Amino acid sequence: MSSSKKEFISEAEELLGEAEEHLLELQDSAATGFNPDTVNALFRSMHTLKGISGLFGLEGLKDLSHAIEEILDSLRLGNIEVTDNVIGFLFKNIDILRELLKKAEQGNDFDVTPYLKDIEVFGQRRSSRQKQESLSGIIDEAIISVLSSYEEQRLRANIKKNRAIFIINAVLSLEDFDKALAELTEKIKKEGELISILPTSEDMPPDSIGFKLLFASDKRPDSLKTAFGIVPEQIAGRRAEKTSARKPQASLKSISTTVRVDIEKLDRILNTIGELALIRGTIKRIEDEFSGIHGHSELVFDMHRASQDIERRLGELQQQVLEIRMVPIGQIFLRLAQIVKRYSQEIGKPVNLTVFGEETELDKFIAEEIVDPLMHIVRNAIDHGIEDPEERKRRGKPEKGTIKVKAFQRGSNVIVEIEDDGRGIDMEMIRRKALEKGIITAGKKIDDTELTGFIFRAGFSTKETVTEVSGRGVGMDVVKDRISSIGGFVDVKTEKDIFTRVSLTIPITLAIIKSLLVRVGINTFALPLSSISETLIVSRDALQSIEGKKVYNLRGEMLPVMPVSEFFETGSHTHKNGYNESRYIVVSGYGERRVGLLVDELIGGQEIVIKSLGGYFEGLKGFAGVTEIGRHNVILVIDVETLTEEILLRHKGLVHV
């Protein structure tokens, strides 16, 4: 894909995201009256999308954006009333635009004729233009004659609300009038609604330019004087007071600059940093060799100082690039808010979403990878967890359900919790479904933790009927697979009729991570440190066997253990009686999910850049990718979550070795 097309896709996605945010604002304010600035911002997003789509020859995307723009223009002019049906219709068409954008990214053509016809019919049905009363006698005809249709409509709306109409006559210096005018309009927007900015040339001093700013406000003129520094002239509404205008003081504002950067460019920079890290290691090795030959000579000291300086500067560069890749998770929470509002309305379950920790940052790549899992969890909570209003009322709960989403950092991971106050997970129903599917046998004793784990199996659903929200064969297994693919894991806690909490533990970044290098037989592997809680050195006598499965007594608890060599079938350098005299256990996971990985040697810690295995090795079980160390030696990075799951399954007798 060309760089210009990538730029288009990025900008179009950003515009659609902004449009969804504006629609959510309209939805929130539907009962109290919408903010016209929100409708204008939504209109501008569609207008911009139409323009850039036309530049790239995407006629379908352009035509559909234009049709939606027409609906929004009718909203602005008061021809269509803002209702839940209108907002829902706009949400649906933004979803369609997003799908068309995906097709455009793949280079596919598309026909939007059916969508255009749908919008046309919708607009005709919703049009509610009524005869407008004349503004003559209320507002000067000279002002009315220069207003646009939209500005006139906003003037009528404010007069109908019995708001006072004011004019500020601003005389500004030509040298910096743009900054002064922007500052004045921002002040007006804080005190009321800016309706129009009308240029004027009457009685202008040299090197000056004049504007009449027409606005509406509920504030008193003396209160507005405090905000503007002058008393505006009131031309309609209550307590009309005419005053003389005074030139507002101009001020200079700093303008922040941002640059949109393709994430692939940052990936290439990180790859270069990874290469520099290898060179740094080479310099360190040469330094050690020189030290052995020449002792602590001045040359060796200079090399050591240069090596330390390179290491420090490289660390700073690495940290700065990682910071550029970081985005606040609040961006995702905004999308979740849309899902909650839309789906709760569709199935008649009013739900309130509360979010915490929106400022928590994580890598852009990770953020995009967890969007779909989070949305599926939220949909699942609405469909499976939250009860109908009548059922909640019978149980003594508020009729409106609650979903809480919380994010916070813990070490090098981010924890995201999604909790609903619904009916919880029905363990007996899971047991019955597991029996029906042959996953378990009758009479087998299985605890709640194991039962909860079944919801992550492909095709496992307790939903009896298929709905638009869930129960379509796409279950929590998708969530688990996606989170596992980025080195994270999922945990579920539930209490019947009280709550269900799904916790996602995900790494902050996969770009550059700290790892532990281990030896298994003749092979060297890397394990992400974010997945490790501790390491132990154990003798062969310390390992025990229960029903043929290895365990280790870790501070009074039996820790399930499996040799990494057994999983990858690599073999191991063992003692003549079958085991090393001493081996190492790498403990991963937490709580009931804690397991031990048995390795032959702990080599040491090292920062690594994980690279993909490529399409040829796609789906290879147990590996998260590859990395380079030392003299460009390529080693495999172990997917600790996959090994953890395998050990837990084997020790619970759910699979056979």
C-alpha positions in Angstrom: 0.0 0.0 0.0 1.3 3.4 -0.9 2.2 5.9 1.8 -0.4 8.4 0.6 -3.1 5.7 0.8 -2.0 4.7 4.3 -2.3 8.4 5.2 -5.8 8.5 3.8 -6.9 5.3 5.7 -5.5 6.7 8.9 -7.2 10.1 8.5 -10.5 8.5 7.5 -10.4 6.2 10.5 -9.7 9.2 12.7 -12.7 11.1 11.2 -15.0 8.2 11.7 -13.9 7.9 15.3 -14.6 11.6 15.9 -18.0 11.2 14.3 -18.8 8.4 16.7 -17.8 10.5 19.7 -20.0 13.4 18.5 -22.9 11.0 18.1 -22.5 9.8 21.6 -22.5 13.4 22.8 -25.8 14.0 20.9 -27.2 10.8 22.4 -26.4 11.9 25.9 -28.0 15.4 25.4 -31.1 14.2 23.4 -33.4 14.8 26.4 -32.0 18.2 27.4 -31.4 19.6 24.0 -28.3 19.1 21.8 -25.3 21.4 21.5 -25.3 22.8 17.9 -21.5 22.8 18.0 -21.7 19.0 18.3 -23.8 18.7 15.2 -21.5 21.1 13.3 -18.5 19.1 14.3 -20.2 15.9 13.1 -21.1 17.6 9.9 -17.5 18.7 9.4 -16.2 15.2 9.9 -18.5 13.8 7.2 -17.7 16.8 4.9 -13.9 16.2 5.3 -14.4 12.4 4.7 -16.3 13.2 1.5 -13.6 15.5 0.3 -10.6 13.2 0.9 -12.5 10.2 -0.5 -13.1 12.1 -3.7 -9.4 12.9 -3.9 -8.5 9.2 -3.9 -11.2 8.3 -6.4 -13.3 6.3 -4.0 -16.7 7.4 -5.4 -18.7 5.0 -3.3 -17.2 6.3 0.0 -17.6 9.8 -1.2 -21.3 9.4 -2.3 -22.3 7.8 1.0 -20.4 10.4 3.0 -22.2 13.1 1.0 -25.6 11.5 1.6 -25.0 11.4 5.4 -23.8 15.0 5.2 -27.2 15.9 3.7 -29.0 14.3 6.7 -26.7 16.2 9.1 -27.3 19.4 7.3 -31.1 18.9 7.8 -30.4 18.4 11.5 -28.4 21.7 11.6 -31.3 23.5 9.9 -34.0 22.1 12.1 -35.6 20.1 9.3 -35.0 16.8 11.1 -35.5 16.5 14.8 -32.7 14.8 16.9 -34.2 11.6 18.2 -32.9 8.1 19.2 -34.1 6.7 15.9 -32.1 9.4 14.0 -29.0 8.8 16.1 -29.3 5.0 15.7 -29.6 5.4 11.9 -26.5 7.6 11.8 -24.6 5.0 13.9 -25.6 2.3 11.5 -24.3 4.3 8.5 -21.0 5.1 10.2 -20.6 1.3 10.7 -21.2 0.9 7.0 -18.6 3.6 6.2 -16.1 1.8 8.3 -16.7 -1.5 6.5 -16.4 0.3 3.1 -13.1 1.8 4.3 -11.8 -1.7 5.1 -12.7 -2.8 1.5 -11.0 0.3 0.2 -7.9 -0.6 2.2 -7.9 -4.0 0.4 -8.4 -2.4 -3.0 -11.9 -3.7 -3.5 -14.7 -1.8 -5.3 -18.2 -1.5 -3.8 -21.7 -0.4 -4.8 -23.4 2.0 -2.4 -26.7 2.4 -4.3 -28.8 0.4 -1.7 -27.4 2.5 1.1 -28.0 5.8 -0.7 -31.7 4.8 -1.4 -32.1 3.9 2.3 -30.8 7.3 3.4 -33.0 9.1 0.8 -36.1 7.3 2.1 -35.1 8.0 5.7 -34.6 11.7 5.1 -38.0 12.1 3.4 -39.8 10.3 6.3 -38.0 12.4 9.0 -38.3 15.8 7.3 -40.3 18.1 9.6 -39.8 21.6 8.2 -42.5 23.9 9.6 -43.5 27.4 8.6 -41.2 29.8 10.4 -42.5 33.0 12.0 -41.0 36.3 10.7 -38.2 37.8 12.7 -39.1 41.3 11.4 -39.6 43.7 14.3 -37.4 41.5 16.5 -34.0 41.7 14.8 -32.8 44.4 12.4 -33.5 43.4 8.8 -30.0 44.4 7.8 -28.7 41.6 10.1 -31.2 39.0 9.0 -30.4 39.6 5.4 -26.8 38.5 5.7 -27.3 35.4 7.9 -27.1 31.9 6.3 -30.0 29.5 6.6 -28.3 27.7 9.4 -27.5 30.9 11.3 -31.0 32.1 11.0 -32.3 28.8 12.3 -30.0 29.0 15.3 -31.2 32.6 15.9 -34.8 31.5 15.9 -34.0 28.6 18.2 -32.4 30.9 20.8 -35.2 33.4 20.6 -37.7 30.6 21.2 -35.7 29.6 24.3 -36.1 33.2 25.5 -32.4 33.8 25.5 -31.0 37.3 25.0 -29.4 38.2 21.7 -26.2 40.3 21.8 -23.7 41.9 19.4 -20.1 42.7 20.1 -18.5 45.3 17.8 -14.9 44.3 17.7 -12.2 46.5 16.1 -9.0 44.5 15.7 -5.5 45.2 14.5 -4.7 43.8 11.1 -1.4 42.5 12.4 -2.8 39.9 14.8 -6.6 40.0 14.3 -6.8 36.3 13.6 -5.5 35.4 17.1 -7.5 38.1 18.8 -10.7 37.0 17.0 -10.1 33.3 17.9 -9.6 34.3 21.6 -12.8 36.4 21.6 -15.0 33.6 20.0 -13.7 31.1 22.5 -14.8 33.4 25.3 -18.2 33.9 23.7 -18.7 30.1 23.4 -18.1 29.7 27.1 -20.8 32.2 27.9 -23.4 31.3 25.3 -23.9 30.3 21.7 -22.0 32.1 18.9 -24.5 32.5 16.0 -22.5 34.5 13.4 -19.4 36.5 12.7 -20.1 39.4 10.4 -17.3 41.5 8.9 -17.8 45.3 8.8 -15.9 48.2 7.4 -17.9 51.1 9.0 -15.7 53.8 10.6 -12.6 51.6 10.7 -9.3 53.2 11.8 -6.2 52.6 9.5 -4.6 49.2 9.8 -7.7 47.8 11.5 -10.5 45.4 10.7 -14.0 45.1 12.2 -16.4 42.3 13.1 -19.9 42.1 14.5 -20.2 39.0 16.6 -23.8 37.9 17.0 -24.5 35.6 20.0 -27.1 34.4 22.4 -26.7 33.9 26.2 -28.7 33.5 29.4 -26.2 35.7 31.2 -26.8 39.3 32.3 -24.9 42.0 30.4 -22.9 43.0 33.5 -21.9 39.4 34.0 -20.7 39.2 30.4 -18.7 42.4 30.9 -16.6 40.4 33.4 -15.9 37.7 30.8 -15.2 40.0 27.8 -13.9 43.2 29.4 -16.8 45.2 27.7 -20.5 45.2 27.9 -22.0 43.7 24.7 -24.9 45.4 23.0 -28.2 43.6 23.6 -30.5 43.7 20.5 -33.3 41.3 21.4 -34.7 39.4 24.4 -34.9 40.5 28.0 -33.4 43.7 29.5 -32.0 45.3 26.3 -29.2 47.6 27.1 -27.2 49.5 24.5 -23.6 50.1 25.2 -20.6 51.2 23.3 -18.0 48.6 22.1 -14.4 48.6 23.1 -11.5 46.9 21.4 -10.7 43.7 23.2 -7.1 43.0 24.2 -5.4 40.6 21.9 -3.2 37.9 23.2 -0.7 35.5 21.7 -1.3 31.8 22.3 1.1 28.9 21.8 0.1 26.6 19.1 0.8 22.9 19.7 2.0 20.9 16.7 1.4 17.2 16.2 2.6 14.8 13.5 0.8 11.7 12.5 3.3 8.8 12.3 2.7 5.4 10.7 3.2 2.7 13.3 5.3 0.7 10.7 7.8 3.5 10.7 8.2 3.3 14.4 8.6 -0.5 14.1 11.4 0.1 11.7 13.1 2.5 14.1 12.7 -0.1 16.9 14.3 -2.7 14.6 17.2 -0.4 14.1 17.5 0.1 17.9 17.5 -3.7 18.2 20.4 -3.8 15.8 22.2 -1.1 17.7 21.7 -3.1 20.9 23.6 -6.0 19.2 26.4 -3.6 18.2 26.5 -2.3 21.7 26.9 -5.9 22.9 29.7 -6.4 20.4 31.5 -3.3 21.7 31.2 -4.6 25.2 32.7 -7.9 24.3 35.6 -6.3 22.5 36.1 -4.1 25.6 36.3 -7.1 27.8 38.8 -8.8 25.4 41.0 -5.6 25.4 40.8 -5.4 29.1 42.1 -9.0 29.4 45.0 -8.2 27.0 46.0 -4.7 28.0 44.7 -4.4 31.6 43.3 -1.1 32.8 45.1 1.0 30.2 43.9 4.5 29.1 42.7 3.0 25.8 40.6 0.4 27.6 39.2 3.1 29.9 38.3 5.3 26.9 36.5 2.3 25.3 34.7 1.6 28.5 33.5 5.2 28.8 32.3 5.2 25.2 30.5 1.9 25.7 28.7 3.3 28.8 27.8 6.4 26.9 26.3 4.4 24.0 24.4 2.3 26.4 22.9 5.3 28.2 22.0 7.2 25.0 20.6 4.0 23.4 18.4 3.5 26.4 17.1 7.1 26.2 16.4 6.7 22.5 14.5 3.4 23.1 12.4 5.0 25.9 11.5 8.0 23.7 10.4 5.8 20.8 8.3 3.7 23.2 6.7 6.9 24.6 5.7 7.9 21.0 3.9 4.6 20.6 1.9 5.0 23.8 -1.8 5.9 23.6 -4.3 6.4 26.5 -6.7 3.5 26.8 -9.5 6.0 27.1 -9.6 6.0 23.3 -10.9 2.5 23.5 -13.2 3.2 26.3 -15.0 5.7 24.1 -15.7 3.0 21.6 -17.0 0.7 24.4 -19.4 3.5 25.4 -20.9 3.4 22.0 -21.3 -0.4 22.1 -23.0 -0.3 25.5 -25.5 2.4 24.5 -26.3 0.9 21.1 -26.7 -2.7 22.1 -28.5 -2.0 25.4 -31.1 0.0 23.5 -31.5 -2.7 20.8 -32.3 -5.5 23.3 -34.2 -3.3 25.8 -31.7 -3.5 28.7 -30.8 0.0 30.0 -27.1 -0.1 31.1 -24.8 2.5 32.6 -21.1 2.3 31.7 -18.6 3.7 34.2 -14.9 3.8 33.4 -11.8 4.3 35.5 -8.1 4.8 34.5 -8.7 6.3 31.1 -5.3 7.9 31.3 -3.5 4.5 31.5 -1.2 4.2 28.5 -0.2 1.2 26.5 1.4 0.5 23.1 -0.7 1.5 20.1 -0.3 -2.0 18.6 -1.5 -3.6 21.9 -4.4 -1.1 22.1 -5.7 -2.1 18.7 -5.3 -5.8 19.4 -7.5 -5.7 22.5 -10.3 -3.6 20.9 -12.2 -6.6 19.6 -11.8 -8.8 22.8 -13.1 -5.9 24.9 -16.1 -5.3 22.7 -17.0 -8.9 22.7 -16.7 -9.1 26.5 -19.0 -6.0 26.8 -21.5 -7.4 24.4 -21.4 -10.7 26.3 -22.1 -8.9 29.6 -25.1 -7.1 28.1 -26.6 -10.2 26.6 -25.7 -12.9 29.1 -25.0 -11.0 32.3 -27.3 -8.0 32.7 -30.9 -9.1 33.5 -34.1 -7.6 32.0 -35.4 -4.6 34.0 -38.3 -6.6 35.4 -36.1 -9.4 36.5 -33.7 -6.9 38.2 -36.6 -5.3 39.9 -37.8 -8.6 41.3 -34.2 -9.3 42.7 -34.1 -5.9 44.4 -31.6 -4.4 42.0 -31.8 -1.1 40.2 -33.6 -1.5 36.9 -30.6 0.0 35.1 -27.7 -2.4 34.9 -24.0 -1.3 35.4 -20.9 -2.2 33.6 -17.6 -1.0 35.1 -14.4 -0.9 33.1 -11.2 -0.2 34.9 -7.6 0.0 33.7 -4.4 0.3 35.8 -0.8 -0.4 35.5 0.9 -3.2 37.4 4.6 -3.5 36.8 5.2 -4.0 33.0 1.6 -5.0 32.5 -1.8 -3.2 32.2 -4.8 -4.8 33.9 -8.2 -4.2 32.3 -11.2 -5.3 34.3 -14.8 -5.5 32.9 -17.4 -6.1 35.6 -21.2 -6.2 35.4 -23.7 -6.4 38.2 -25.8 -9.0 36.4 -26.8 -12.6 37.2 -23.3 -14.0 37.2 -22.2 -17.3 35.5 -24.6 -20.2 36.0 -22.2 -23.1 36.9 -24.9 -25.7 36.7 -25.8 -24.7 33.1 -22.1 -24.8 32.2 -21.9 -28.3 33.7 -24.9 -29.4 31.7 -23.5 -28.0 28.4 -20.2 -29.6 29.1 -21.9 -33.0 29.6 -23.9 -32.5 26.4 -20.8 -31.8 24.4 -18.9 -34.7 26.0 -16.2 -32.5 27.5 -16.8 -34.1 30.9 -18.3 -37.3 32.1 -21.2 -37.8 34.5 -20.2 -38.0 38.1 -16.8 -36.4 37.6 -16.0 -33.9 40.3 -15.0 -30.5 38.8 -14.6 -27.3 40.8 -16.0 -23.9 39.7 -12.6 -22.7 38.5 -12.4 -25.5 35.9 -16.1 -25.0 35.0 -15.4 -21.3 34.3 -12.6 -22.3 32.0 -15.0 -24.1 29.7 -16.4 -20.8 28.5 -13.1 -20.2 26.7 -13.6 -23.3 24.5 -14.4 -22.8 20.8 -18.2 -23.0 20.2 -19.1 -23.3 23.8 -22.1 -21.1 24.6 -24.9 -21.3 27.2 -27.0 -19.1 25.0 -30.1 -21.0 23.9 -31.2 -18.5 21.2 -29.1 -16.7 18.6 -29.3 -12.9 18.9 -27.6 -10.0 17.1 -25.4 -9.4 20.1 -24.0 -12.9 21.0 -24.7 -16.6 20.7 -23.5 -16.7 17.1 -20.7 -19.3 17.6 -18.2 -16.6 18.3 -17.4 -17.1 21.9 -14.9 -16.2 24.6 -12.4 -18.5 22.9 -11.8 -15.6 20.5 -11.0 -13.3 23.4 -8.6 -15.7 25.0 -6.8 -16.5 21.7 -6.3 -12.8 20.9 -5.1 -11.9 24.4 -2.8 -14.9 24.4 -1.3 -13.9 21.1 0.0 -10.7 22.6 1.4 -12.4 25.7 -1.5 -11.8 28.0 -4.0 -13.9 29.9 -7.6 -13.8 30.9 -9.2 -14.5 34.4 -12.9 -14.7 35.3 -14.4 -14.2 38.8 -18.1 -14.5 39.3 -20.7 -14.8 42.1 -24.2 -15.9 41.2 -26.8 -13.1 41.0 -24.1 -10.6 42.1 -21.4 -9.9 39.5 -19.1 -11.2 36.8 -15.6 -9.8 36.4 -13.3 -10.5 33.4 -9.7 -9.4 34.0 -7.2 -9.0 31.2 -3.5 -8.9 32.0 -1.7 -7.5 29.0 1.9 -6.3 28.4 2.3 -2.5 28.0 4.3 -3.1 24.9 5.7 -5.8 22.7 8.2 -3.5 21.0 11.1 -3.9 23.4 10.7 -6.1 26.4 12.9 -7.4 29.2 13.4 -11.2 28.9 15.0 -14.0 30.7 17.3 -16.2 28.6 17.2 -19.9 29.5 18.9 -23.0 28.2 16.9 -26.2 27.5 19.2 -29.0 26.3 21.3 -27.4 23.6 18.7 -24.7 22.8 18.4 -21.2 24.1 15.0 -19.6 24.6 13.7 -16.2 25.8 10.9 -15.8 28.2 9.2 -12.4 28.7 9.9 -11.2 32.3 6.4 -9.8 32.5 5.1 -13.4 32.5 7.5 -14.5 35.3 7.0 -14.1 39.1 10.1 -15.8 40.4 12.9 -18.4 39.6 14.0 -21.3 41.8 16.9 -23.6 41.8 15.9 -27.2 42.8 17.5 -30.5 43.1 16.1 -33.6 41.5 15.0 -34.9 44.9 12.8 -31.8 45.4 10.5 -32.8 42.6 7.6 -35.1 43.4 5.2 -37.1 41.3 1.4 -37.3 41.8 -0.4 -39.7 39.4 2.6 -39.4 37.1 2.6 -35.6 37.0 5.5 -33.6 38.4 4.9 -31.1 41.2 7.0 -29.0 43.5 6.3 -28.0 47.1 6.4 -24.2 46.9 6.0 -22.8 50.4 3.4 -25.3 51.3 1.5 -25.3 48.0 1.9 -27.9 45.2 3.1 -26.2 42.1 2.4 -28.0 38.8 5.7 -28.4 36.9 6.5 -29.5 33.4 10.0 -29.6 31.7 10.0 -27.2 28.8 12.0 -29.9 26.9 8.9 -32.2 27.2 6.6 -29.6 25.6 8.9 -28.9 22.7 10.4 -32.4 22.5 13.9 -31.0 22.4 15.6 -33.4 24.8 17.7 -32.3 27.8 21.2 -32.8 29.2 20.4 -35.0 32.1 22.2 -36.9 34.8 22.9 -40.7 34.3 19.8 -41.5 36.4 17.5 -39.4 34.3 17.6 -36.0 35.9 20.1 -33.2 36.4 21.6 -32.9 39.8 20.1 -29.4 40.0 17.7 -27.6 37.6 15.8 -24.4 37.6 12.1 -23.7 37.8 10.7 -20.5 36.2 7.4 -19.7 38.0 4.7 -18.0 35.9 1.1 -17.0 36.4 -0.6 -16.1 39.6 -2.9 -17.7 42.2 -4.5 -20.9 41.0 -2.9 -20.4 37.6 0.6 -20.5 38.9 2.9 -23.1 37.3 6.6 -24.0 37.0 8.6 -24.3 33.8 11.6 -26.6 34.3 14.7 -25.5 32.4 18.4 -26.6 32.5 20.0 -23.2 33.0 19.2 -19.5 33.7 21.5 -17.6 31.3 20.5 -14.0 32.3 18.3 -11.1 31.5 18.3 -9.2 28.3 16.2 -6.6 26.5 14.9 -8.0 23.2 12.9 -6.9 20.2 10.3 -9.6 19.3 9.8 -10.2 15.6 7.1 -12.2 13.9 7.7 -15.8 12.9 6.3 -15.1 9.5 3.4 -16.6 7.6 5.2 -20.0 7.1 5.3 -20.7 10.8 1.9 -19.1 11.5 0.0 -21.1 14.2 3.1 -22.7 15.5 2.1 -23.6 19.1 4.2 -22.3 22.1 6.1 -19.5 20.5 5.4 -15.7 20.6 8.1 -14.9 18.0 11.8 -14.7 17.5 14.6 -12.3 18.5 18.3 -11.8 17.9 21.0 -11.9 20.6 24.8 -11.9 20.8 26.5 -12.3 17.4 23.1 -12.1 15.6 22.0 -15.5 16.9 18.3 -16.0 16.3 16.4 -17.6 19.2 12.8 -18.4 19.8 10.6 -16.5 22.3 8.4 -18.7 24.4 4.6 -18.1 24.6 4.4 -18.5 28.4 0.6 -18.4 28.5 0.3 -21.3 26.1 2.7 -23.4 28.3 0.9 -22.4 31.4 -2.5 -23.5 30.0 -1.0 -26.8 28.8 0.4 -27.6 32.2 -2.8 -26.8 34.0 -4.8 -28.9 31.6 -2.5 -31.9 32.0 -2.4 -31.7 35.7 -6.2 -31.5 35.9 -6.4 -34.7 33.7 -8.3 -32.9 30.9 -5.8 -34.0 28.3 -3.7 -37.1 27.9 0.0 -37.0 27.5 
